[in-house]
Amino acid sequence: MKEIKIPDVKIDMNGINLQFEHGNFFRKFKVPSSLDCICTSFFVDVVPDIVHLVKYCKMLLKPSGIWINNGPLYYHNTSKNALHLTDDQLLLLLEEDFTILEHSLNSYKYTKIDSVNSVEFNRCLWFVVTPKNINNV
Ligand SMILES: C[S@@+](CC[C@H](N)C(=O)[O-])C[C@H]1O[C@@H](n2cnc3c(N)ncnc32)[C@H](O)[C@@H]1O
């Protein structure tokens, strides 16, 4: 048994425009340089084309925006038509458009909704990146 602490903080939402949308990410969000932050959790292995996702996130983020990711790179979409990269390849691709602020490979347990058992993911890539632009190339 391991203790975890969950902060009990009431967030001051004044001036914060936090939206919840459901639907296809690529259809819901289309406006260039419009997002402050993109968080992807166990998602990059789901999309059919990781290169498109990287370029798309760069397009959507404001110059000062950040993209935070965690999750495996190869698990859910094992279709032979899907494009997957290794962690080294993805970091190289990210470096074309982003400054990498943090990255690490970690193990996580992922619990299935209909099961008490969890799956261990040994190589989850955590990264925090910000778009490269004129001021921070
Ligand atoms: C492995 S689950 C991860 C769910 C959650 N983010 C988490 O960390 O537990 C991947 C999710 O991505 C969703 N998904 C797949 N393609 C998507 C897309 N183009 N736009 C939005 N969501 C998508 C799937 O429906 C699924 O709920």
The ligand as an ORCA input file, in Angstrom:
! r2SCAN-3c Opt
* xyz 0 1
  C      -5.546      5.032    -24.795
  S      -6.890      6.127    -24.663
  C      -6.254      7.320    -23.530
  C      -7.347      8.025    -22.833
  C      -6.902      9.064    -21.780
  N      -6.225     10.184    -22.445
  C      -6.037      8.454    -20.701
  O      -4.887      8.887    -20.512
  O      -6.496      7.544    -20.010
  C      -6.804      6.948    -26.226
  C      -8.036      7.830    -26.445
  O      -7.824      8.642    -27.610
  C      -9.086      8.786    -28.239
  N      -8.833      9.215    -29.630
  C      -8.360      8.501    -30.666
  N      -8.233      9.270    -31.777
  C      -8.660     10.502    -31.415
  C      -8.789     11.737    -32.113
  N      -8.439     11.855    -33.410
  N      -9.258     12.804    -31.454
  C      -9.597     12.709    -30.141
  N      -9.483     11.572    -29.408
  C      -9.042     10.484    -30.048
  C      -9.730      7.425    -28.108
  O     -11.122      7.485    -28.257
  C      -9.325      7.053    -26.679
  O     -10.286      7.513    -25.777
*
